Amino acid sequence: MKRAVKASPEHPVLIDKYLDGAVEVDVDAISDGVDVIVGGVMEHIEEAGIHSGDSACSLPPYSLNKDIVAEIKKQTKALARELNVIGLMNIQFAVKGNDIYILEVNPRASRTIPYVSKATGVPLAKLAAKAMLGKTLKELGLTTEKEIKHVAVKEAVFPFDRFSDVDTILGPEMKSTGEVMGIDEDFGIAYAKAQLSSNNRIPTSGKIVISVRDEDKDGICDIVKKLHAMGFEVIATRGTAEHLSGKGIEVEVINKVKEGRPHIVDLIKNKEVNFIINTVSDAQAQRDSFSIRHSALQYRVPCTTTVSGAKAVVNAIEMLRRKNISIKSIQEYHKS
């Protein structure tokens, strides 16, 4: 902080409060200055703090309760009217417990507009352009929010195949270069479709390696129980394995790279791993575990770096084991 102030004494240093474990929510809305229609409420799958462009998200929200969603819509409309927005507006919220925080408000089109329009069948950009030219939403025939019966999951596409030395761990810096979308009546299958579209394979059997930071060890317990119930062989690094054992969950122990062989990277190179869950607590831990994520990328082993992402993957595995993926045209989804 002293160095920052000394380097730029004429510019303020802004300090934000960090919300640990909060759920981020994106909202796109359109206004004509009087009426406001919410185009879509999107729940991020990765927790708040991951760049919104790198986080997968679900439309409609898959875990938020109806009261929270209703309050978010209410706040969105109030902000649009107070700010005299004409056209499109994007708001990013964070939800922690029953508290709703506003992260930022942008009176413009966001990168999620094509996704929301594709998911709902409402041409938001076209309607917003006409609203900015003086048309009212009523004149444009947009008087109610489009409620969809399906689930649309957006997933980010990363260029790690071309930049193999870049760490795949997600954070506040955006690394993705594209997006895909999966649609289904069920969240788990929609998420699976999005993963397949972004060239991430979701295993339905095999071995899963887990190495997570201390803060995530309680959150990983239910995930491991579900994986055991589905017949997966779960392998964990010593600290993670000891925590799971203390909760009555037994797993096989594997060394970290610095602890000697055989270690995680050996398993990856021997093609003995089908999925990896790896979270880190600080810069040193990130450097120490880089070889895990780098090897996973090199040998095309799917890897998630958040517990929330791991929960979504387990959800998808459960659904993939129950039913096959079906395909329908986008027009069929819009009609339903």
C-alpha positions in Angstrom: 0.0 0.0 0.0 2.9 2.4 0.8 4.5 1.7 -2.5 1.2 2.2 -4.4 0.6 5.6 -2.7 4.2 6.6 -3.4 4.1 5.6 -7.0 0.9 7.5 -7.7 0.2 10.1 -5.0 -2.4 12.0 -7.0 -4.6 9.0 -7.6 -6.7 7.4 -4.8 -6.3 3.7 -3.8 -9.7 2.0 -3.8 -10.3 -0.8 -1.3 -13.2 -3.2 -1.8 -14.6 -5.6 0.8 -14.2 -9.2 -0.3 -17.2 -11.5 0.1 -16.0 -15.0 0.7 -18.2 -17.7 -0.6 -20.8 -15.4 -2.2 -22.9 -16.3 -5.2 -22.5 -13.8 -8.1 -25.6 -12.9 -10.2 -25.8 -11.1 -13.5 -28.9 -9.3 -14.6 -29.7 -7.9 -18.1 -32.6 -5.5 -18.3 -34.2 -3.2 -20.9 -35.9 0.2 -20.2 -37.6 2.9 -22.1 -37.3 5.4 -19.2 -40.7 4.4 -17.7 -41.1 0.6 -18.0 -38.4 -1.9 -17.2 -38.3 -5.5 -18.3 -35.8 -7.9 -16.9 -34.3 -9.9 -19.8 -32.7 -12.6 -17.6 -31.3 -13.4 -14.2 -28.1 -15.5 -14.4 -26.6 -17.3 -11.4 -22.9 -17.8 -11.7 -21.6 -21.3 -11.0 -18.2 -20.2 -9.8 -18.3 -18.1 -6.7 -18.0 -14.3 -6.7 -14.4 -13.2 -7.2 -14.0 -15.2 -10.4 -14.2 -12.9 -13.4 -17.7 -12.9 -14.7 -16.4 -13.6 -18.2 -14.7 -16.8 -17.0 -17.5 -18.1 -14.8 -20.2 -20.5 -16.1 -23.7 -19.4 -15.4 -27.3 -20.7 -15.4 -30.5 -19.0 -16.7 -32.7 -19.2 -14.8 -30.9 -19.5 -11.5 -30.5 -23.1 -10.3 -30.0 -22.7 -6.6 -31.2 -19.3 -5.5 -34.6 -19.2 -3.8 -37.6 -17.4 -5.3 -37.6 -14.6 -2.8 -33.9 -13.6 -3.5 -34.6 -13.7 -7.3 -37.7 -11.5 -6.8 -35.8 -9.0 -4.7 -33.0 -8.9 -7.3 -35.5 -8.1 -10.0 -37.1 -5.4 -7.8 -33.8 -3.7 -7.2 -32.9 -3.9 -10.9 -36.1 -2.1 -11.9 -35.6 0.5 -9.2 -32.0 1.2 -10.3 -33.0 1.5 -14.0 -35.7 4.1 -13.2 -33.4 6.0 -10.8 -30.6 6.2 -13.3 -33.0 7.1 -16.2 -31.7 4.3 -18.3 -33.0 4.1 -21.9 -31.9 0.9 -23.6 -30.0 -2.0 -22.0 -28.5 -2.2 -18.6 -26.4 -4.9 -16.8 -26.1 -5.3 -13.1 -23.8 -7.6 -11.2 -25.0 -8.7 -7.7 -23.5 -10.9 -5.0 -25.7 -12.9 -2.7 -24.4 -14.1 0.6 -27.0 -15.8 2.8 -30.1 -13.5 2.6 -28.0 -10.4 1.9 -27.8 -8.9 -1.6 -24.9 -6.7 -2.6 -24.6 -4.6 -5.7 -21.1 -5.0 -7.3 -21.6 -2.8 -10.3 -24.2 -1.2 -12.6 -23.5 -0.7 -16.3 -26.0 1.3 -18.5 -25.0 -0.5 -21.6 -25.2 -3.9 -23.4 -23.0 -6.6 -21.7 -21.4 -9.7 -23.1 -24.3 -11.8 -21.8 -26.9 -10.2 -24.2 -26.4 -12.7 -27.0 -26.6 -15.6 -24.5 -29.8 -14.3 -22.9 -31.4 -13.5 -26.3 -30.5 -17.0 -27.5 -31.8 -18.7 -24.4 -35.1 -16.8 -24.3 -35.8 -16.0 -27.9 -36.2 -12.3 -27.1 -34.0 -10.1 -29.4 -32.9 -7.7 -26.7 -30.3 -5.8 -28.7 -32.9 -5.0 -31.5 -35.5 -3.9 -29.0 -33.1 -1.8 -27.1 -31.9 0.0 -30.2 -35.6 0.9 -31.0 -36.2 2.0 -27.4 -33.1 4.3 -27.7 -34.7 5.8 -30.8 -37.9 6.7 -28.9 -40.1 3.6 -29.0 -41.8 2.5 -25.8 -41.6 -1.1 -24.7 -45.4 -1.3 -25.0 -45.2 -0.2 -28.6 -42.5 -2.9 -29.2 -44.8 -5.5 -27.7 -42.5 -6.2 -24.7 -44.7 -5.9 -21.6 -43.8 -9.0 -19.5 -40.7 -10.9 -18.7 -40.1 -14.1 -20.7 -40.3 -17.1 -18.4 -38.5 -20.1 -19.8 -39.2 -23.7 -18.9 -35.8 -25.0 -19.9 -32.3 -24.3 -18.5 -29.6 -22.6 -20.5 -26.0 -22.9 -19.1 -23.3 -20.7 -20.5 -19.7 -21.9 -20.3 -16.5 -20.0 -21.0 -14.0 -21.3 -23.7 -10.3 -21.0 -22.8 -7.3 -20.9 -25.2 -5.1 -23.0 -22.9 -4.3 -25.4 -25.7 -2.5 -22.6 -27.5 -1.0 -21.1 -24.3 0.0 -24.1 -22.4 2.2 -22.2 -19.9 -0.8 -20.2 -18.6 -2.2 -21.4 -15.3 -5.8 -22.7 -15.7 -6.8 -21.7 -12.2 -9.6 -19.1 -12.3 -9.4 -15.7 -10.6 -10.3 -12.0 -11.1 -8.4 -11.7 -14.4 -10.3 -12.8 -17.5 -8.7 -15.6 -19.5 -11.5 -16.9 -21.7 -11.8 -16.0 -25.4 -15.3 -17.3 -26.2 -18.5 -18.8 -24.9 -20.8 -21.8 -25.6 -24.3 -22.7 -24.3 -26.0 -25.9 -23.4 -29.8 -26.2 -23.1 -32.0 -28.8 -21.6 -35.0 -29.2 -19.3 -32.6 -30.2 -16.5 -29.7 -28.2 -15.1 -27.3 -31.2 -14.9 -27.7 -32.1 -18.6 -27.6 -28.5 -19.7 -24.3 -28.1 -17.8 -23.0 -31.4 -19.3 -23.9 -30.1 -22.8 -22.1 -26.9 -22.2 -19.0 -28.8 -21.0 -19.0 -31.0 -24.1 -19.3 -27.9 -26.3 -16.3 -26.4 -24.7 -14.3 -29.6 -25.2 -14.4 -30.7 -21.5 -15.3 -34.3 -21.0 -17.3 -35.3 -17.9 -16.5 -38.8 -16.7 -19.3 -41.2 -15.6 -16.8 -43.6 -13.9 -13.2 -44.0 -13.0 -10.7 -42.3 -10.7 -11.0 -38.8 -9.3 -8.1 -36.9 -7.6 -8.8 -34.3 -5.0 -6.5 -31.7 -3.5 -8.2 -28.7 -1.9 -7.3 -25.8 0.4 -8.3 -25.9 4.1 -11.3 -23.6 3.5 -12.8 -26.0 1.0 -12.3 -29.3 2.9 -15.8 -29.2 4.6 -17.4 -28.3 1.3 -15.8 -31.2 -0.5 -17.3 -33.9 1.9 -20.7 -34.2 0.3 -19.1 -34.2 -3.1 -16.9 -37.2 -2.2 -19.9 -39.0 -0.6 -21.8 -38.7 -3.9 -18.8 -39.8 -5.9 -18.4 -42.9 -3.7 -22.1 -43.7 -4.0 -21.7 -43.6 -7.8 -18.8 -46.0 -7.7 -15.9 -43.6 -8.4 -12.5 -44.3 -6.8 -11.5 -41.2 -5.0 -7.8 -40.4 -4.4 -6.8 -37.4 -2.3 -3.6 -35.7 -1.1 -2.7 -36.2 2.6 -4.2 -33.2 4.2 -7.5 -33.6 2.2 -7.6 -37.3 2.9 -7.0 -36.8 6.7 -9.9 -34.3 6.8 -12.2 -36.7 5.0 -11.2 -39.5 7.2 -12.1 -37.4 10.2 -15.6 -37.1 8.7 -15.8 -40.9 8.3 -15.0 -40.8 4.6 -12.1 -43.1 3.6 -10.1 -42.4 0.4 -6.8 -43.5 -1.1 -3.8 -41.2 -0.3 -1.5 -39.8 -3.0 1.6 -37.7 -2.6 1.9 -34.1 -3.6 4.7 -33.6 -6.1 7.1 -32.2 -3.5 6.4 -35.2 -1.2 8.0 -37.8 -3.4 6.8 -40.5 -5.8 4.3 -41.8 -6.7 2.6 -38.4 -6.8 -0.4 -36.8 -8.6 1.5 -35.9 -11.8 2.6 -39.6 -12.1 -1.0 -40.7 -12.0 -2.0 -38.1 -14.7 0.9 -39.1 -17.0 0.0 -42.8 -16.6 -3.5 -42.0 -17.7 -4.9 -43.3 -14.4 -7.0 -40.2 -13.6 -10.4 -39.3 -15.1 -11.1 -36.0 -13.2 -9.3 -33.6 -10.9 -10.6 -31.2 -8.3 -7.8 -28.7 -7.2 -8.2 -25.5 -5.2 -5.5 -23.3 -3.8 -5.3 -20.8 -0.9 -2.5 -18.4 -1.9 0.2 -17.6 -4.4 2.7 -20.1 -3.0 0.2 -22.9 -3.0 -0.8 -22.0 -6.6 2.9 -22.2 -7.7 3.4 -25.5 -5.9 0.3 -27.1 -7.6 0.9 -25.6 -11.0 2.4 -28.9 -12.3 -0.9 -30.7 -11.5 -3.0 -28.3 -13.6 -0.4 -28.1 -16.3 -0.2 -31.9 -16.6 -4.0 -32.2 -16.6 -4.1 -29.8 -19.6 -1.3 -31.6 -21.4 -2.9 -35.0 -21.0 -6.4 -33.7 -21.5 -7.7 -34.6 -18.0 -10.7 -32.4 -17.0 -9.9 -30.3 -14.0 -12.0 -27.8 -11.9 -10.4 -25.3 -9.6 -13.5 -24.3 -7.6 -15.7 -26.4 -5.2 -18.8 -24.8 -6.8 -17.6 -26.1 -10.2 -17.1 -29.5 -8.7 -20.6 -29.6 -7.4 -22.0 -28.7 -10.8 -19.9 -31.5 -12.4 -21.2 -34.0 -9.8 -24.7 -32.9 -10.6 -24.1 -33.4 -14.3 -22.6 -36.9 -13.6 -25.7 -37.9 -11.7 -28.0 -36.9 -14.5 -25.8 -38.4 -17.2 -26.0 -41.8 -15.4 -29.8 -41.5 -15.3 -30.6 -40.5 -18.9 -29.1 -40.0 -22.3 -28.5 -36.6 -23.8 -31.3 -35.6 -26.2 -31.2 -32.9 -28.8 -33.9 -30.4 -29.8 -33.8 -27.3 -32.0 -33.6 -23.9 -30.4 -37.0 -23.2 -32.0 -38.6 -26.1 -30.1 -37.2 -24.7 -26.8 -38.6 -21.3 -27.5 -42.0 -22.6 -28.3 -42.3 -24.6 -25.0 
